């Protein structure tokens, strides 16, 4: 994925002692995406806005809040998380890279 005419925020968003790191990019229309890396482990995130997580490299397993089923995602796939919800993401090995789009 390539993004043009954006502002990149240099300060990283760092979670879980540096095992999840992202940078925000801001678009001219006011929208925002984050580009990130997830190292091996299991992490839970809450959402304010609805999100789409597009996996760009590596793989992960995801359980959405309120569900029991685990779904697997690899590079080129994506999943959506409802607003005011959350998800648990697990990376077994390697690094999972993603682009998070905030949906309206």
N, C-alpha and C positions, 0 to 999 in steps of 0.2 A: 504494500500500500504506500502510496505517496500522497502527501498533502501539500498544496501550494497556498501561498498568501496567508500564512498563519503566524501567530506569535507563540514562540516556545517559552515556557516558564522554566528558568534555569534551576530553581530550587526544587529538589526532588521531594516527592511524597514517600516517606519511608515508614514501613509497617513491619511488625514482627521481627524486631532487631535486625532489620536490613534484609530479611528473606523475601520481602515483596517491596519492590521499588517502582515508582512510576513518575512520569513527567507529564504535565498538562500542556496541551496546545489549544490556543484560542483562535477561533475563526472570526472573520469580519462581521458575520451575522449574529455574533454573540454566543454561538454554541461552543461547546468544549468537548474535547476527548482527552483521554489519558492513554499513554503508551507505557507498557510496563513489562517487568520481568518477575517471575515467581520461581523461587528456588524450591528444591524438594521439601515437602512437609505438608501439613494440613492446616488450613486457615479459614476463619469465618469472617465474612464481611456483611454489614448491614447496608441497605440502600435507602436513600431519601427519594431520589428520582428513579424512574425505570431505567434500566441499562441493557445494552447489548454488549456482550463480551465476545469479540472475534479473536480466535486463537490464530496467531500468525506463525508460530514455530513451537515445536514440542507438543506435549499432550498433557491432559489433566482429566480428573474425574470431578463431577459436580453433583451436589445434592442441594436442591432448592429448599428453602425453609418451608415447613409444612408437608414435605414429601419424604418418602422413604427410599424411592428409587434413585440409584446412582446412574448418571449418564456420562459417557466418555466422549471427549472432544479432542480432535487433533488439528494440526495446521489446516486452515481452509474452512473450518467449521465455526459455528457461533451458537451462543445461547442467550436467552433474554431472562432478566430478573425483574419482577414487578416492583413498582414503587413501594416504599415503606415495608420492605421485606428483607431478604438476605439469602446468602448461600454459603455453603462450605465447599472449598476447592482443595483438591489434593493433587500434588505433583509427586509422582513416584520416583522419577530420576530425570536427570538433565535439567534444563531450564525451559519453562513454558513462557512464551512471549505473547502479549495480547494488545489489542486496541479496544478500549472501553468507550462506547458512545452513549451519551446520556440522552434518553428518549423523552419526547414531550407528550 
